[in-house]
């Protein structure tokens, strides 16, 4: 049986995007149960980033509910799952959730299914980065010290233009924490004619990469600019479909893809995309990150990162700190690594969830 819930989780601070300011993260939870099988997944578009919406998800699930239920009860294969989820390709958040549920069910039914599907065992040590929120310098340093004492070594800072105050802060940070790795997220805010000069000014800092420094008019322009840069760049907002990610991977080793899988669709399609370029001749890094989903969505993204993410890179899986409360806790990080108790595509117990945040959808 398939049950559907909506949720609304309050942020600690309003989440600001180009589409406005939001005090709550809203989304949809799918729960499938059949005899001794159980699977939970999340389909939660992020306003201002996703190409679909929660209203579209709820409408689609309502019309497809019996089909989804019957399919998951059947003795389906991975190929069957790929065909079935293709019908929701225009709703990537739902397609990701359904492909996750199907993969998790196949994992429950068949020994060694996941290593066979992905062609490898999951990474034993999954690094996690620590995202620093905004605020005054004292507050940022306090948060940085807290994350550092918890064992994190890779920190992501918002770097909206102008960045002169941030550069002074980063100089102080690098001096105080000599083994830190810094990521800057510019959100395309740097003037294109000043971006290269700014990158030159900060090249002495331990910066791993700068995400989307400017709003380039095409991926080709972005790649051309990256080839001139003294610091690696990363693409996030530019990757709105799996095809964009594949194009970037094929075209450039100069830009690191930041992949939000819940925005891109089918896990099986992502697996094929990354398998195509992962060869002895191409060792480009891939970083996975959430789109501020609940603990359920973070578990889903972490599951994909365990198989498809680059082991040498930290992944954006600790975003639950931005909520006042959550549906479920975790996945937990210990000393900057995902807890060894984490099981990719493992069952989640919704009876332990904060049911006050859930509303059943008939």
Secondary structure as UniProt FT lines:
FT   STRAND          2..17
FT   TURN            18..19
FT   STRAND          20..34
FT   TURN            35..36
FT   STRAND          37..43
FT   TURN            47..49
FT   HELIX           54..73
FT   HELIX           78..86
FT   TURN            87..90
FT   HELIX           92..109
FT   TURN            111..112
FT   HELIX           113..118
FT   STRAND          127..128
FT   STRAND          130..132
FT   HELIX           137..149
FT   TURN            150..151
FT   STRAND          154..158
FT   HELIX           164..176
FT   TURN            178..179
FT   STRAND          181..185
FT   TURN            187..188
FT   HELIX           192..201
FT   TURN            202..204
FT   STRAND          207..211
FT   HELIX           219..226
FT   TURN            227..228
FT   STRAND          233..235
FT   TURN            237..238
FT   HELIX           242..251
FT   STRAND          255..259
FT   HELIX           261..264
FT   HELIX           267..277
FT   TURN            280..281
FT   STRAND          286..289
FT   HELIX           295..308
FT   TURN            311..312
FT   STRAND          315..316
FT   HELIX           319..322
FT   STRAND          333..334
FT   TURN            335..336
FT   STRAND          337..338
FT   TURN            340..341
FT   TURN            344..345
FT   HELIX           350..352
FT   HELIX           355..357
FT   STRAND          358..361
//
